[in-house]
C-alpha cells in the first residue's frame, strides 16, 4: 500500500514562490510515475507536472515557472513554484501512478492561495 502526504502549501502574494513536498511511504519503485495535479473550485483536476525516470513533463500553463524533482532515496517529490499567479490558486494533489496494474494513488492535497 502507498501513502502520500503533501506539505508546503499556503498563502503567497502574486510573484512569490512556494515549494511543495510529497513524502511517499510503502512500496515505492523507481518505475512509478510521480506528479502533481491541482483542482480549483468548480474546475476539474488537472495535471501540473509529473516525472518519470528523471524526465519531467509540465502543463503549458506552468512551463518556465514550476520545477518538479524527485529524491528516490527519500521517496519524496517536490514542486518548486515560482512567479506564482492568482490563477495558480488551487488544492494541489500528489499522485503516484504504478504502471504495473495501472493503479493511481493520491494524497489528501495541500491548498495554495495566491493573492493579487
N, C-alpha and C positions, 0 to 999 in steps of 0.2 A: 504494500500500500504506500502511496505517496502523499505527503502533506506539504503544502506550500504556504508560507507565511510572508506576507508583504510588510514593508515598513518604509518610512521616509516621506509619506505624503504630508500635505499641509497647505497653508495659505501663503501665497507669494505674490508680489506685485509683477505686473507685466514687465518683461525684460529680464526677470530674475531667473534663478536656477534652483533645481531640486534634484536630488539623487534618490531613486527608489531602489530598494533591495528586496530580493525574494530568496528566502532560505528554504531549500528543499530537503526533506528527510524521507527516509525509506530507501527503497531500491532505486537508485538513480544510475543511468547509463549514459556514457558519452554520446551514444547514438540518439538519445532523446532530444527532441526539438524543444527549446525553451523560449518563451517570449512574453510579451506584454500586450494586453488588449485594454481598451478603455470603453466606457459607456457613459455618455452624458444623459441627463434626464430627457426622456422622450425619444431617445435615439437608440439604434441597435448597437450592440457591442461590435467594436471594430478593431482590427489588427493595428498595433502601433509599430512593433518591431519584434523580430524573432532571430534566433541564432542557432545554427546547426553546424556542427564540427568546425566552429570558429568563423563561419561565414555569416555575416549579418544581412538582414533584409528589413527594409523600412517602408512604411507608408509614405506616399509622396508628401503628405502634409507635415511630416516631421523631419524629412531628409535635411541634413545640414545643421539641424538643431539638437537632435537627440542621438545618443550613442548607447548601444546595447553591448554588454560584455558579460562574460561568464567565467567564473572561477571554479573549475571542476574539482579542485582539492577541497573547496569549501561547499560544494554543491549550491552555489549561490549565483544568481543572475542579477545584474544591475541595469538600471536605465538612468543615464545621465541626461537631464533635460535642461537645455539652455535656451535663452531667448524665448522664454515662455510667453504665450499669448492667452488672452481670455478664452479663446475657443479651445484651448487645451484643457479647460476645466472639465473634469470627469472623475469617475471612480476607475482606478487603474487595477487591472487584474493580472496576476501572474498565471502563466499557463505552461504546462508540460505536456507535450504530445509524444506518446510512446508509439513508435511506428509499428512495432510488433504487436498486433492486436488492435491498433488504431484507437487507443484509449486516450482521452483528454482528462487532465487533472487541472483543477482551478483553486486558486487561493480565494480568500474572502474579500479581497480588494482593499485599496487604500485611496482615500479621497485627496484629489489635487484640486485646489481652487486658485485660479489666477485672477487677481483683481486688476481693473483697468485704471 
